[in-house]
Amino acid sequence: MSVFWQSVLAVFAAVGFYALLHTVYELVCARVLRMHGTAELTLYGDGCDPASEQLIRTALRVRRQYLPGLSVTFVEIGSGQGQNIAKHLAARQDIMYLD
């Protein structure tokens, strides 16, 4: 086998070894952060807007999948005209709701 092909194989082996170590590191760190980490997320929006409901549901999904210690706060910046979906979701899902 020529020196060129040996060099190519050595580069691929080095890249593969680095990728393996990086993957193991990411898995270990993600697990430690998930088990012991806490975070705070503050959402701003109009509680009557359907986009606010989507924001809250996304935050709940993130809390369920990645950070069980995530505390979510929703700050109402809208007029409050109509049915306030965010207020009802906040009451049911352990989210702090601020007017």
C-alpha positions as a Markdown table, in Angstrom:
| # | Residue | x | y | z |
|---|---|---|---|---|
| 1 | Met | 0.0 | 0.0 | 0.0 |
| 2 | Ser | 1.4 | 3.4 | -0.9 |
| 3 | Val | 2.2 | 6.1 | 1.5 |
| 4 | Phe | -0.7 | 8.2 | 0.1 |
| 5 | Trp | -3.3 | 5.6 | 0.9 |
| 6 | Gln | -1.8 | 5.0 | 4.3 |
| 7 | Ser | -2.1 | 8.7 | 5.0 |
| 8 | Val | -5.7 | 8.8 | 3.9 |
| 9 | Leu | -6.6 | 5.8 | 6.1 |
| 10 | Ala | -4.8 | 7.4 | 9.0 |
| 11 | Val | -6.8 | 10.7 | 8.6 |
| 12 | Phe | -10.1 | 8.7 | 8.4 |
| 13 | Ala | -9.1 | 6.8 | 11.5 |
| 14 | Ala | -8.3 | 10.0 | 13.4 |
| 15 | Val | -11.5 | 11.7 | 12.4 |
| 16 | Gly | -13.5 | 8.6 | 13.4 |
| 17 | Phe | -11.8 | 8.3 | 16.7 |
| 18 | Tyr | -12.5 | 12.1 | 17.4 |
| 19 | Ala | -16.1 | 11.7 | 16.4 |
| 20 | Leu | -16.5 | 8.7 | 18.7 |
| 21 | Leu | -15.0 | 10.6 | 21.7 |
| 22 | His | -17.0 | 13.7 | 20.9 |
| 23 | Thr | -20.3 | 11.6 | 20.8 |
| 24 | Val | -19.5 | 9.9 | 24.2 |
| 25 | Tyr | -18.6 | 13.3 | 25.7 |
| 26 | Glu | -21.9 | 14.9 | 24.5 |
| 27 | Leu | -24.0 | 12.0 | 25.8 |
| 28 | Val | -22.4 | 12.1 | 29.2 |
| 29 | Cys | -22.6 | 15.9 | 29.5 |
| 30 | Ala | -26.2 | 15.9 | 28.3 |
| 31 | Arg | -27.2 | 13.2 | 30.8 |
| 32 | Val | -25.5 | 15.1 | 33.7 |
| 33 | Leu | -27.1 | 18.4 | 32.8 |
| 34 | Arg | -30.5 | 16.7 | 32.4 |
| 35 | Met | -30.3 | 15.1 | 35.8 |
| 36 | His | -28.9 | 17.9 | 37.8 |
| 37 | Gly | -29.3 | 21.1 | 35.8 |
| 38 | Thr | -31.9 | 23.8 | 36.1 |
| 39 | Ala | -32.9 | 26.5 | 33.8 |
| 40 | Glu | -35.5 | 29.3 | 33.5 |
| 41 | Leu | -37.4 | 30.3 | 30.4 |
| 42 | Thr | -39.4 | 33.5 | 30.1 |
| 43 | Leu | -42.0 | 33.8 | 27.3 |
| 44 | Tyr | -43.5 | 37.1 | 26.3 |
| 45 | Gly | -46.7 | 37.2 | 24.3 |
| 46 | Asp | -50.4 | 37.9 | 23.9 |
| 47 | Gly | -52.3 | 35.1 | 25.8 |
| 48 | Cys | -55.2 | 35.3 | 23.3 |
| 49 | Asp | -52.9 | 34.6 | 20.3 |
| 50 | Pro | -52.6 | 31.0 | 19.1 |
| 51 | Ala | -48.9 | 31.5 | 18.6 |
| 52 | Ser | -48.5 | 31.9 | 22.4 |
| 53 | Glu | -50.2 | 28.5 | 22.9 |
| 54 | Gln | -47.7 | 27.0 | 20.5 |
| 55 | Leu | -44.8 | 28.7 | 22.4 |
| 56 | Ile | -46.0 | 27.2 | 25.7 |
| 57 | Arg | -46.5 | 23.8 | 24.2 |
| 58 | Thr | -43.0 | 23.9 | 22.8 |
| 59 | Ala | -41.6 | 24.9 | 26.2 |
| 60 | Leu | -43.4 | 22.0 | 27.8 |
| 61 | Arg | -42.0 | 19.6 | 25.3 |
| 62 | Val | -38.5 | 20.9 | 26.0 |
| 63 | Arg | -39.1 | 20.6 | 29.7 |
| 64 | Arg | -40.4 | 17.0 | 29.3 |
| 65 | Gln | -37.6 | 15.8 | 27.0 |
| 66 | Tyr | -34.5 | 17.7 | 28.0 |
| 67 | Leu | -34.7 | 19.7 | 31.2 |
| 68 | Pro | -37.1 | 18.4 | 33.9 |
| 69 | Gly | -35.9 | 21.3 | 36.1 |
| 70 | Leu | -37.0 | 24.0 | 33.7 |
| 71 | Ser | -39.1 | 26.7 | 35.2 |
| 72 | Val | -41.3 | 28.5 | 32.6 |
| 73 | Thr | -42.8 | 32.0 | 33.1 |
| 74 | Phe | -45.3 | 33.5 | 30.7 |
| 75 | Val | -45.5 | 37.3 | 30.7 |
| 76 | Glu | -48.7 | 38.8 | 29.2 |
| 77 | Ile | -48.0 | 41.7 | 26.9 |
| 78 | Gly | -51.3 | 41.7 | 25.0 |
| 79 | Ser | -54.6 | 43.4 | 25.5 |
| 80 | Gly | -56.3 | 40.4 | 26.9 |
| 81 | Gln | -59.3 | 40.6 | 24.6 |
| 82 | Gly | -60.9 | 37.3 | 24.0 |
| 83 | Gln | -60.3 | 33.8 | 25.4 |
| 84 | Asn | -56.9 | 33.7 | 27.2 |
| 85 | Ile | -55.5 | 30.3 | 26.2 |
| 86 | Ala | -52.1 | 31.0 | 27.8 |
| 87 | Lys | -53.6 | 31.6 | 31.2 |
| 88 | His | -55.5 | 28.3 | 31.1 |
| 89 | Leu | -52.5 | 26.4 | 30.0 |
| 90 | Ala | -50.3 | 28.0 | 32.6 |
| 91 | Ala | -52.7 | 27.0 | 35.4 |
| 92 | Arg | -52.8 | 23.4 | 34.3 |
| 93 | Gln | -49.1 | 22.9 | 33.5 |
| 94 | Asp | -47.2 | 24.5 | 36.4 |
| 95 | Ile | -46.2 | 27.6 | 34.5 |
| 96 | Met | -46.0 | 31.0 | 36.3 |
| 97 | Tyr | -48.3 | 33.5 | 34.5 |
| 98 | Leu | -47.7 | 37.2 | 35.0 |
| 99 | Asp | -50.2 | 39.9 | 33.8 |
